[in-house]
Amino acid sequence: MPRSGAPTSFNLTPVALGNTGLVLEASGISVFLDPNNPPPVKPSGWRGCVSRDTGPVSITLSNSSIGSDGISGNASVTWNTDYNSTSRSIRGDIVARLGGMTFARKSVSISLINNAIFLVL
C-alpha cells in the first residue's frame, strides 16, 4: 500500500533513449503492483503500469499499459510528408514509386490488446 498522501500517478519528463535519437515523454503513469487492486479496465490479478498519454518524437501511445497480460493500447506514428503542387512531387520520410505513381505514407495507427494487434489504420 502506498503511504498516506503519496501521489497515485507521475509524469516522465523528456528523456533520451540512449543514442537512438528518440526522446520519450509520458504523463499520468500509474503503477499497480497489488493483484487484488488492478486498474478499472484490467482483470483481477493484473499487475503493471498504465499511462494516459506517451509520446516520443514520432510515436504516440495512448491508453497504454504494460503488465502481466502483455502490452495494450493505441500507437500511432506520423511521418513528415509534403506535396509540392508546382512541381507535382511528393517529399517525405517514406516515399515510394509503384507503376509510375509516387506515394507516401503519412501515418499508421495500431491498437494492441494483450500483445495482439486488434486494429491497423
N, C-alpha and C positions, 0 to 999 in steps of 0.2 A: 504494500500500500504506500502511495506517496505521502510524504509528510504534509501536515496541515498547511494550507496556503501555497503549496507548490503549484507551479503552472501545469496545466494539462496538455499544452502543446507548445512548440517552439518554432522559430524560423531559422533557416540556414542562410546566412549572408553569402554573397557570391564567393565561391571558392574554385580555384583552378584544379582540374583533374590531371595531376602530373604534368607532363609536357605535351599533352594531347591538343592543346589549344581550346579545349572545351571548358566552359565555366558553368557551374551548377549553382542554382539558387532555388530555395524552396520555402514555402510558407505553410503554416498550420500543420506541422508534423506532430503526430501523436504516437506514443509508444504504448502498446498493450501487451503486457507480459503475463497477466493473470488469465489463464484459460477459462475461468469462470466468469470473466467480465470482458467479453470481446466488444468491439465497436458495433453499433446497431446493424450494420449490413453484413456482419460475419457470423458464422455459426459458433456455438459453444465449443470451447477447446482451441479456438483460433488464437494465435499469438503473432505479433509483428508490428509493423509501422504503417500508418496511413498518412496521406498528405492531401490537402485541398488542391494545391497547385504547385507544380515543379517546372522549372524552365531553364535548361541550358541555352546556349546561344541559338540553336536552330531546332531544338526539340522541346516540345511542351508535353508534360504529363499532367493529367487532371484526375481527380477522384482515384488516386493510385494507392495501392497497398502492396507490401512485400511481407509475406508471413508464412505460417505453417502450411497454408493451402496453395502457395505459389505467388505469382505476380498477377495482379488485376489492375485495371484502369484503362484510361484512354491516352493514346500517344499520337501526336501529330508532328510532322516535320514540314517546314516551309523553306523552299529554296528561292534564291534571287532569280527572277525571270523578267525580261523586258522585251517588248515588241516595238521595233522602230518602223513606223508606218511609211516614212520616206524611202528607206532602203528595203522595206518589206522583209526585214530579217529579225530573227529571234536570238537574243543573247541570254545566257543564264548559266547556272551551275550544272544543270542536267539538260543538255540539248542533244538531239539525235536526228538523223535523216533516215527515212524509210520510204522507198518507192518514189523518190524525188520530192518528198514533202519533209519539211522541217517541223519538229515538235519539241516541246519542253515540258517537263514535269514541274509543276509549281508547288504541289503539296501532296502529302499522303497522311491518312489518319487510320489508326487501327484501334480496336478495343480488345483487351485481353480479359478473360475470366479464368482464374485458376490455371494460368500458363497456356490456355487455349485461345487461339485467335478467334474472336467472335464476329468481327466486322472489319472490313477493309474498304476505305473510300479513296 
